Amino acid sequence: MSTRSHQGCWTCKRRRRRCDKARPSCQNCTERGATCEGYEVRLRWGTGIASRGRFTGADKPVKNSVPPRQKGRQRDLSKERRRRIELEGDSVSDGSRELELAVSRREVEDEVLFNEFMSNGINMLHSTTARDIMLLPRLPQLCQESSALYSICIAFQLALSSTVSSQFCEYFDTALRTFRSELAHSITLSDGTLISGLLLCSIGLMHGLPWIMHLEGMHNILQSQGLDGFHHHSTPTHFRLYLLEVMGVMDLTCFSVGRQAPEIGIWRRYCQPTAPRYGIEPVSGIPRTLLDIFSGIGAETTEQTLWDWPGEPGSFLQCYLWEAHRLAGILTVRKQANTSSPIPDNKISAWRHPGKCSAETYVLVARILASLDALRLALIERPTEDVYITNATLFPMFVAGLEVSIMCRKPEWQEIIRKTLIDSHQSEILLSLLEELWQKEDPNLSVHELARQRGLEMGLI
């Protein structure tokens, strides 16, 4: 029985016969008349280079193609280097997977925060009349227009917390950088970018962060697009008018504390000539006719102008709020007149004569607090009638608290203000300013200078 030859000639190996290993030709092949294929080593591999054996690294099976073998120490280093690269490759792969998981978790968290903003946080952007707020249905599309808007919405939601978290700071910094880059490259200011800027301003005025500069930047771009004459030459959309009114309200000096730049005059220059002069502005919750008067503080508005304001039709809750604002406006004009240089009578037109109303400051403060207390009690009795109206109470409450000489005589009124200004980080900052004024008992101390010393630029809306 023949067995396979493992050391014979290639002919016997292929035929599975015993070979006598005679050279140069074996006897079996000679006797059968077959060609003996010999005993030479045969090497076969595909294209490329050998990866194993003595021909490792060679591109053809000949001795002169074999790379020289590395010396011992160099060879060991090379093996160690390859092993380290393999381990690093495994760690990089693991790191990539961890990064992908982290990014996925972050995206889920972002979506949760954005949905919270859509359902809850957005309600902080208006006061009494925006039950069908124009921003809500447009927001997803606006996020496509502005790369900064999505991050800003999340930052705004985080800003509603009573404390400033590291997560908020991270999102706010990202949103701020993205918005500034977007603004710098904007030729035409889209509604999405405009909303981004207004939300950044809202975050700033709530946390005392600088925000007027964002308003000025957006105004400059709008001016370059012909904003000064757009109500004469074009018809802006209803939504763009809404955004301009929001800018106008934010720009009113009387609604800010520690402001570091003069008023631009957006409401007087753009909103009054264009927007309808009836109805309620949704962010402030104040009638447009009353905002027209507020925009004239420092110009033609007098105490008597506010005292003579006839009012607007509205609910009882709104009437309480508007009364508090009207009287707070009188105190604002009165305080401004006491701190600024008097204007000679012969330089003032008769219709602009700064006639004072007959009510004393003490009475005005009492009526403001009474109106706000009546509003509070009415909300307890009818909690679902106008759930966002309390967003608009900061201005009259704070202005009443600025009457230091009166507050120091009426500690119970201080306590009313303390109980009211405790529901947000913004309220806590404003209350701390009032507390310092009451403690120093100096009626001539400016709250704006106090805020600037702390590096605060607050809003009262």
Sequence and secondary structure as in RCSB ss.txt:
>XXXX:A:sequence
MSTRSHQGCWTCKRRRRRCDKARPSCQNCTERGATCEGYEVRLRWGTGIASRGRFTGADKPVKNSVPPRQKGRQR
DLSKERRRRIELEGDSVSDGSRELELAVSRREVEDEVLFNEFMSNGINMLHSTTARDIMLLPRLPQLCQESSALY
SICIAFQLALSSTVSSQFCEYFDTALRTFRSELAHSITLSDGTLISGLLLCSIGLMHGLPWIMHLEGMHNILQSQ
GLDGFHHHSTPTHFRLYLLEVMGVMDLTCFSVGRQAPEIGIWRRYCQPTAPRYGIEPVSGIPRTLLDIFSGIGAE
TTEQTLWDWPGEPGSFLQCYLWEAHRLAGILTVRKQANTSSPIPDNKISAWRHPGKCSAETYVLVARILASLDAL
RLALIERPTEDVYITNATLFPMFVAGLEVSIMCRKPEWQEIIRKTLIDSHQSEILLSLLEELWQKEDPNLSVHEL
ARQRGLEMGLI
>XXXX:A:secstr
     SSS HHHHHHT      SSS HHHHHHT             SS   SSTTTT SSSSGGGS     HHHH
HHHHHHHHHHHHHHHHHHHHHHHHHHHHHHHHHHHHHHHHHHHHTGGGGG  SS TT SHHHHHHHHHHH TTHH
HHHHHHHHHTSSS  HHHHHHHHHHHHHHHHHHHT SS  HHHHHHHHHHHHHHHHHT   HHHHHHHHHHHHHT
TGGGHHHH    HHHHHHHHHHHHHH GGGEES  S    HIIIIIHHHS SSSEETTTTEEHHHHHHHTTTTTT
  HHHHHT       HHHHHHHHHHHHHHHHHHHHHHHHS    GGGS GGG     SS HHHHHHHHHHHHHHH
HHHHHHSTTS TTGGGG HHHHHHHHT HHHHHH HHHHHHHHHHTTSSHHHHHHHHHHHHHHHHT TT  HHHH
HHHTT  EE  
